[in-house]
Amino acid sequence: MVSANDGDNFSFKKSNGAPSLPSLTMCPNSGLPPHMSFRMEPGLLNTANAELEQRHLEAAEELYDKVIERCQQDRRCSMEELSVAYNNRGQIKYFRVDFYEAMDDYTAAIRLNPKFEVPFYNRGLILYRLGFFDDAMKDFQKVLQLNPNFEDAKISLRQSMVDKEERRWRIQE
């Protein structure tokens, strides 16, 4: 099993399983009414994404904070953009090993766009690492319901099942 400080062993994935950050084009249609589909100025979110990809975590987090604040204040962004901003800010918190804060951001992303499988996967990874195997398995199952081809979710679900069973046997001994 991987330690909580070994963040490089679990990468975050796009919905196609590629090892990189989710892009706005990868976000599924949220099914929101047309009046909710205003787009914010793409530069700020794109800049935040670029900073995160360069591992400039402090700068990226500040930019995601601004994106989230602007979206909440003037409602000039889509739910998909706001969901991506929460998910990616959650990744930064994950890298700092602020697991509970990261889960809060992933949960916010899920509430905004329940068809976006990436935050379910990311939250499932944290739940797995914390030993909450049942909750992790629920998140991985949801990912696979949304995207049956998400290979890392399949692997993580299987591993969660194995580790849950191993823990059950250790407790019985």
N, C-alpha and C positions, 0 to 999 in steps of 0.2 A: 504494500500500500504506500502511496505517496504522502509525504509529509505536507503539512499546511504551508510550509515556507517554500515549497518546490513548485513555484508557479509556472515554470517553463515546461513541465510535463503535461499540462493540460492547456491546449491552445483554444482560443475562442474561434468559432467557425461562422462562416456565412451559411445561409440556408442550403447551399449546394455542397457543403462539407469542405470547401476549400479553406486552407489555413490562413485566413486574413479577416479583417474587420468587415462587418456588414456594410454594404453600400446602400444608398437610398433606392437604387434601382432593384435591389434584392428584396425590399420590403413588400409583402403581399398587399393586395387591395384590402383596406380595412372595412369596406362596405359602408362607410359613413356617408351621410347626405352631402350633396354637392356644395352646400354653403360651408361645410367644414373642410373643404379641400384647398383653401388658400395656401400659397407657398410663401415661405419667408425668404428673405434674401439668402440665396444658397451659399454665399461666400463664407459666412460665419460658421455654419455647420461643416462645410468642406474644409475650412481651415482647422477647426477642432479635430476633424478626422485625420488630417495630415499630421498634426502635432502628435496625436495618439500613435499613429503608425510609426513615427520617428522616435517614439518612446519619450517624448517631452511631456511627461505626465502632468506636471504642475500647470504648464501652459494650456494643455488640452483640457484639464479639469476646469480651469477658469473660463475657457471658451464655452464648454458645455453648460456651465452655470449660467452664462449670459444667454445662450440659446434657450435654455429652459425658462429663464426669467422672462425673456422677450416673448416667447410663445405663450406663456401664462398671462402676461400683461395685455398684449394686443391681439392675441388669437390670429396672428397672421402667418401661421405655419400649419402644416397638416399634422394629423395625429401620428402619421408614419414618421415624420421628421422628429417630432417630440419623443416618440418611442425610441428611435435610434439614439437620440441624445441621452436619454435616461440609460439605455442599455450600455452605451459606450462609457458614460460616466461611471456606471457600475463596474465596468472592466478596470478602470483606474483604481477604484476602491478595492477591488479584488487583488490587484497587483500590490497594493499596500497592506494586504491581509486584513482589511476592514470588512470582514465577511458579512456582518449583519447590515452594515450600511450599503454594501453592494447588493445584497438581496432586496433591500428597500427600493433601490433604483430599478432592479430587474422587475420587481413586482409592479412598480409604477409603469414601466414599459409595457408589461403584459396587460395592465388595465386599460391603457390607451389603445393598444392594438393586439387583441387576443389571438390574432391570426399570425403574428410574428413569432416564429418558433425559436429564434436565437436566444431571447431572454429566458425562455423556459429551460433551454439547455444550460445556459450559464448559471441560472439559479440552481438547477439540478446538480451541477458540479459542486457547488458550495455545500448544498445539503448532503451530498455524498461525503465530502471531506469532513463534515462535522459529525458524520455517523448517523444522520437521519435518513436511513436507507429507504424507508417506505415513502417518505415525501420526495426523495430524489427519484425514485422509480415512477411516481406519479408525473413528475415533470418530464422525465425522459419518455414516458408513454404518450404524453401530450405532444411532445415534439414529433414523435413518430406518427401520431394521428394527423398532424398538420403536414408532415413531410416524411412519408415512408422511406425515402431514400437517404435520410440523414444518417450516414454510417456511424459517426461518432456517438450518436444517441443510442444506436443499437448496441454498440460496444459498452457504453456506460451503463445501460440498463442491465445487460448481462452481468457486468462486474458488480453492480449494486446487489443483484440477486445472490451472487456467489458470496459476497462479503456479509450480507445479512445472514445467510445460512451458516457461514463460519462463526459469526458472533453467537448465533443461537447455540451452536455446538459447544463453544467455549464456556458459555454461561451454564450449560447443563453439566459440564464436567466438574 
